[in-house]
């Protein structure tokens, strides 16, 4: 299971790292990076809790890694975060 969780946790850790770097940098574009990473993290979380996560966390009805990435992309294109707002995520 740990190997499977890597598909979800590694991208989340990468996003947290980008977000933290932008918070420290505070240069041009930092706010955009913070906004983007916050939204992507919220999308990933919302998909997981609404049953559209990967199979390792949502069971047999869950999505493959590729399907999950496609779902994140679809939601991200419209910035329509299902069920949870960014504030509810934190």
C-alpha positions in Angstrom: 0.0 0.0 0.0 2.9 2.4 0.7 4.0 2.2 -2.9 0.5 3.0 -4.1 0.2 5.9 -1.7 3.3 7.4 -3.3 1.2 8.3 -6.4 -0.9 10.6 -4.4 1.4 11.7 -1.6 4.5 12.6 -3.8 2.6 15.1 -5.9 1.1 16.6 -2.8 4.5 16.9 -1.2 5.8 18.5 -4.4 3.0 21.0 -4.3 3.7 21.8 -0.7 7.3 22.4 -1.5 6.5 24.7 -4.3 4.0 26.6 -2.1 6.5 26.9 0.7 9.3 28.2 -1.7 6.9 30.8 -3.1 6.0 31.9 0.5 9.6 32.4 1.3 10.5 34.1 -2.0 7.7 36.7 -2.1 9.0 37.8 -5.5 7.0 38.4 -8.7 4.7 35.6 -9.4 4.8 34.1 -5.9 1.2 34.9 -5.2 0.2 33.1 -8.4 2.2 30.0 -7.4 0.6 30.0 -4.0 -2.9 30.3 -5.5 -2.2 27.6 -8.1 -0.8 25.1 -5.6 -3.6 25.8 -3.1 -6.2 25.1 -5.7 -4.6 21.9 -7.0 -4.2 20.6 -3.5 -7.9 21.4 -2.8 -8.9 19.7 -6.0 -6.9 16.6 -5.1 -8.4 16.5 -1.6 -11.9 17.1 -2.8 -11.7 14.3 -5.4 -10.5 11.9 -2.7 -13.2 12.6 -0.2 -15.9 12.5 -2.9 -14.9 9.0 -4.0 -13.0 10.0 -7.1 -9.6 9.2 -5.7 -7.2 6.5 -6.6 -8.1 2.8 -6.0 -5.5 2.5 -3.2 -7.5 4.9 -1.1 -11.1 4.6 -2.5 -11.2 0.9 -3.2 -12.3 -0.9 -6.3 -14.6 1.9 -7.3 -11.7 4.3 -7.3 -9.8 5.6 -10.3 -6.6 4.5 -11.8 -3.7 6.9 -11.4 -4.1 8.1 -15.0 -7.9 8.6 -14.5 -7.2 10.5 -11.3 -4.8 12.8 -13.1 -7.3 13.3 -15.9 -10.0 14.1 -13.4 -7.7 16.7 -11.6 -7.0 18.2 -15.0 -10.7 18.4 -15.9 -11.6 20.1 -12.6 -8.6 22.4 -12.8 -9.6 23.6 -16.3 -12.8 25.1 -14.9 -11.5 25.6 -11.3 -14.7 24.0 -10.2 -13.6 22.4 -7.0 -16.2 19.8 -6.1 -17.9 19.8 -2.6 -15.1 21.7 -0.8 -14.1 25.3 -1.1 -10.4 26.3 -0.6 -11.2 27.6 2.9 -12.9 24.3 3.9 -9.7 22.5 2.8 -7.7 24.2 5.5 
